Amino acid sequence: FTFNPHNYVSKNVYSEDFAIKDNVLIKYLGKENKVVIPPGINKIESGAFWNCYFIDEIIIPEGVRSIGGDAFIYCDKLKKLNIPASVEKIGDDPFAGSDHLDIINESTHFSLINQVLFDSAQKRLIHYGSHMKAEKYVIPLSVEWIGKHSFYKNHNLRKVVITENVRFIGNNAFSDCDNITLENRSPNFVYVDGSLLNREQTTLIHYSLGTDQDEYVIPRSVRTIGRNSFW
C-alpha cells in the first residue's frame, strides 16, 4: 500500500446560489443584496453576474486569479467590490454599466487611479466609472489600449482626449456616453465630423453622441462600419 496525498482531496461543496464547475464560477443564481463568493473559486466567468441589478456589494475571496469580461455588467446598484491580491487577469471591462460602483484594488497586477482601472504598467485602460462626474478626461500618455466598454454609459463626460500612443480601441468603448465628443492626438486614428476612423479611414470605429448635427454622411473611403459604432 502506498499513500498518495494528491489523490486524497475532498471536493468543495458550494451553495446552490452559485453555478460552479471545476472551481469556476459560471453564474450567480441567488437574490442576495450582499454576495460573498465562496473560497475555492479560482475564476469568475464572463457574464457570471450579468444583470444582477439587485446586488449592493460583492466580496471576492483570495484565490480568485481571473475575472472574465462583462462579469458584473449591468449590476446597476452595485456600490462596492474588491479585486483581491491573487487576481492576475481581468477581461474586457467586467464592471461596465455598474452606475454606482467604487472598486477596491489589492492586486499588484493592476493600477487604480481615481476609480480608473489600468493594468500595472498603465498601458491598458480597462474601466472608467460610469458614475464619474468629470466633464473632461485626458487619457494618460502611457496608454496604448482602450478596452471594450471602458467608458460605457458615462453621462457626464463631454470630451475625452485620445493621446499620442493609443494604438487600439475596443468596440463600444464610448457607447451610451450621450454627451461625449473626442479629441484625437494619435496618428493611428482620424476624428472628423464626430466620427472616429482608423488611420486609413476605411473603418468607422465610433460616432460621438455629443455631436450637434442632424445628419452624418459616412465617408466614401469607409469599407467597414465597426461593431456598435452607432450604439
C-alpha positions as CSV (number, residue, x, y, z in Angstrom):
1,F,0.0,0.0,0.0
2,T,1.3,3.4,-1.0
3,F,-0.3,6.7,0.1
4,N,-0.6,9.5,-2.5
5,P,-1.8,12.7,-0.8
6,H,-2.6,14.3,-4.2
7,N,-5.4,11.8,-4.7
8,Y,-6.8,12.4,-1.2
9,V,-8.7,15.7,-1.8
10,S,-12.3,16.3,-0.9
11,K,-14.4,18.3,-3.3
12,N,-15.6,21.8,-2.4
13,V,-19.3,22.0,-1.5
14,Y,-20.9,25.2,-2.7
15,S,-24.2,26.9,-2.1
16,E,-27.0,26.4,-4.6
17,D,-26.8,30.1,-5.2
18,F,-23.7,29.5,-7.4
19,A,-23.4,27.6,-10.6
20,I,-19.8,26.3,-10.4
21,K,-17.8,23.8,-12.5
22,D,-14.2,22.9,-11.8
23,N,-13.9,25.7,-9.3
24,V,-15.0,28.3,-11.9
25,L,-18.0,30.5,-11.0
26,I,-20.1,30.3,-14.1
27,K,-23.3,32.0,-12.9
28,Y,-24.8,33.6,-9.8
29,L,-28.3,32.2,-9.2
30,G,-29.2,33.8,-5.9
31,K,-31.1,37.0,-4.9
32,E,-29.0,38.4,-2.1
33,N,-28.1,42.1,-1.8
34,K,-24.6,41.2,-0.4
35,V,-22.8,38.4,-2.1
36,V,-19.8,36.7,-0.6
37,I,-18.2,34.5,-3.3
38,P,-17.2,31.2,-1.6
39,P,-13.5,30.3,-1.1
40,G,-12.1,27.8,-3.5
41,I,-13.1,29.7,-6.7
42,N,-10.2,30.4,-9.0
43,K,-12.1,32.1,-11.8
44,I,-15.2,34.3,-12.3
45,E,-16.5,33.5,-15.7
46,S,-17.6,36.1,-18.3
47,G,-21.1,37.3,-17.5
48,A,-21.4,35.5,-14.2
49,F,-23.3,38.3,-12.6
50,W,-24.8,39.7,-15.8
51,N,-27.9,41.9,-15.0
52,C,-27.8,41.2,-11.2
53,Y,-29.3,44.7,-10.7
54,F,-30.3,44.0,-7.0
55,I,-26.8,43.4,-5.6
56,D,-25.2,46.2,-3.5
57,E,-21.9,44.6,-2.5
58,I,-19.8,41.7,-3.8
59,I,-16.8,40.3,-1.8
60,I,-14.3,38.3,-3.9
61,P,-12.1,35.9,-1.9
62,E,-8.3,35.5,-2.1
63,G,-7.6,32.7,-4.5
64,V,-9.5,34.1,-7.5
65,R,-7.0,34.5,-10.3
66,S,-9.1,35.6,-13.2
67,I,-12.2,37.8,-13.7
68,G,-13.8,37.4,-17.1
69,G,-15.1,40.3,-19.3
70,D,-18.6,41.6,-18.6
71,A,-18.6,39.6,-15.3
72,F,-20.5,42.2,-13.4
73,I,-22.1,44.2,-16.3
74,Y,-25.5,45.9,-15.6
75,C,-25.2,45.4,-11.8
76,D,-26.9,48.8,-11.5
77,K,-27.0,49.0,-7.7
78,L,-23.5,47.6,-7.1
79,K,-21.6,50.0,-4.8
80,K,-18.6,48.1,-3.5
81,L,-16.4,45.3,-5.0
82,N,-12.8,44.3,-4.2
83,I,-10.1,43.0,-6.5
84,P,-8.0,40.7,-4.2
85,A,-4.2,40.4,-4.4
86,S,-4.5,37.0,-6.1
87,V,-6.1,38.3,-9.3
88,E,-3.7,38.2,-12.3
89,K,-6.1,38.6,-15.3
90,I,-9.1,40.8,-16.0
91,G,-11.0,40.6,-19.3
92,D,-12.9,43.3,-21.2
93,D,-14.4,45.7,-18.6
94,P,-16.1,43.4,-16.2
95,F,-17.8,46.4,-14.4
96,A,-19.4,48.2,-17.4
97,G,-22.8,49.7,-16.7
98,S,-22.4,49.5,-12.9
99,D,-23.5,53.1,-12.2
100,H,-22.6,53.5,-8.6
101,L,-19.5,51.2,-8.2
102,D,-16.4,52.0,-6.2
103,I,-13.6,49.5,-6.7
104,I,-11.0,48.5,-4.1
105,N,-7.9,47.1,-5.8
106,E,-5.4,44.9,-3.8
107,S,-3.7,43.3,-6.8
108,T,-0.2,44.4,-8.0
109,H,-1.2,43.3,-11.5
110,F,-3.5,46.4,-11.8
111,S,-3.4,50.1,-11.1
112,L,-6.5,52.0,-9.8
113,I,-6.2,55.8,-10.1
114,N,-9.3,57.8,-9.1
115,Q,-11.5,54.9,-9.9
116,V,-9.9,54.4,-13.4
117,L,-8.6,50.9,-13.7
118,F,-5.5,50.0,-15.7
119,D,-3.0,47.2,-15.9
120,S,0.0,47.6,-13.7
121,A,2.0,49.3,-16.5
122,Q,-0.9,51.6,-17.3
123,K,-0.7,50.6,-21.0
124,R,-4.3,49.1,-21.0
125,L,-7.2,51.2,-19.8
126,I,-9.8,48.7,-18.5
127,H,-12.6,50.7,-16.8
128,Y,-13.6,54.3,-16.3
129,G,-16.5,54.5,-13.8
130,S,-19.9,55.4,-15.3
131,H,-20.7,57.4,-12.1
132,M,-17.6,59.7,-12.5
133,K,-18.5,63.4,-12.6
134,A,-15.7,64.9,-14.6
135,E,-16.6,66.5,-17.9
136,K,-13.2,66.0,-19.5
137,Y,-10.7,63.2,-19.3
138,V,-7.2,63.1,-20.9
139,I,-6.1,59.5,-21.3
140,P,-2.6,59.1,-19.8
141,L,0.3,59.0,-22.3
142,S,1.3,55.5,-21.2
143,V,-2.0,54.0,-22.6
144,E,-1.8,52.1,-25.8
145,W,-5.0,50.1,-25.5
146,I,-8.5,51.5,-24.7
147,G,-10.6,48.4,-23.8
148,K,-14.0,47.4,-24.9
149,H,-16.8,49.1,-22.8
150,S,-14.2,51.1,-20.9
151,F,-16.2,54.4,-20.8
152,Y,-19.6,52.8,-21.3
153,K,-22.7,54.7,-20.1
154,N,-20.9,57.7,-18.6
155,H,-23.4,60.6,-19.0
156,N,-21.1,63.4,-17.6
157,L,-18.2,63.2,-20.0
158,R,-18.2,65.9,-22.7
159,K,-14.7,65.3,-24.0
160,V,-12.1,62.5,-24.0
161,V,-8.7,63.2,-25.3
162,I,-7.1,60.2,-27.1
163,T,-3.4,60.7,-26.6
164,E,-0.5,60.1,-28.9
165,N,0.4,56.5,-28.0
166,V,-3.1,54.9,-28.3
167,R,-2.9,52.1,-30.9
168,F,-6.1,50.1,-30.3
169,I,-9.7,50.9,-29.3
170,G,-12.1,48.1,-28.5
171,N,-15.7,48.2,-29.7
172,N,-18.3,50.0,-27.6
173,A,-15.6,52.0,-25.7
174,F,-17.7,55.2,-25.7
175,S,-21.2,53.8,-26.2
176,D,-24.1,55.3,-24.3
177,C,-21.9,58.3,-23.4
178,D,-24.7,60.6,-24.6
179,N,-22.8,63.9,-24.3
180,I,-19.3,62.8,-25.4
181,T,-17.1,64.2,-28.2
182,L,-13.4,63.2,-28.7
183,E,-10.2,65.0,-29.3
184,N,-7.7,62.8,-31.2
185,R,-3.9,63.2,-30.9
186,S,-3.0,59.7,-32.0
187,P,-1.5,59.1,-35.5
188,N,-3.3,55.8,-35.6
189,F,-6.8,57.4,-35.9
190,V,-8.7,60.2,-37.6
191,Y,-11.5,62.1,-35.9
192,V,-13.7,64.1,-38.3
193,D,-17.3,65.2,-38.2
194,G,-17.9,63.4,-34.9
195,S,-16.7,60.0,-36.1
196,L,-13.5,58.2,-35.2
197,L,-11.9,56.2,-38.0
198,N,-8.8,54.2,-38.4
199,R,-5.7,55.9,-40.0
200,E,-6.6,54.8,-43.5
201,Q,-10.2,55.9,-42.9
202,T,-11.5,52.5,-44.1
203,T,-13.2,51.5,-40.8
204,L,-15.6,53.6,-38.8
205,I,-15.0,52.8,-35.1
206,H,-17.2,55.3,-33.2
207,Y,-19.7,58.1,-33.7
208,S,-20.0,60.6,-30.9
209,L,-23.4,61.1,-29.4
210,G,-22.4,64.6,-28.2
211,T,-22.0,65.8,-31.8
212,D,-24.6,68.5,-32.6
213,Q,-25.7,67.6,-36.1
214,D,-28.8,66.1,-37.6
215,E,-27.2,64.2,-40.5
216,Y,-24.0,62.3,-40.9
217,V,-22.7,61.1,-44.2
218,I,-20.3,58.1,-44.0
219,P,-17.1,58.9,-45.9
220,R,-16.7,57.1,-49.3
221,S,-13.4,55.6,-48.1
222,V,-15.1,53.6,-45.4
223,R,-15.4,49.8,-46.1
224,T,-16.3,48.6,-42.6
225,I,-18.8,50.0,-40.1
226,G,-17.5,48.8,-36.7
227,R,-19.5,46.8,-34.2
228,N,-21.7,49.1,-32.0
229,S,-20.2,52.2,-33.6
230,F,-23.6,54.0,-33.6
231,W,-24.9,52.4,-30.3
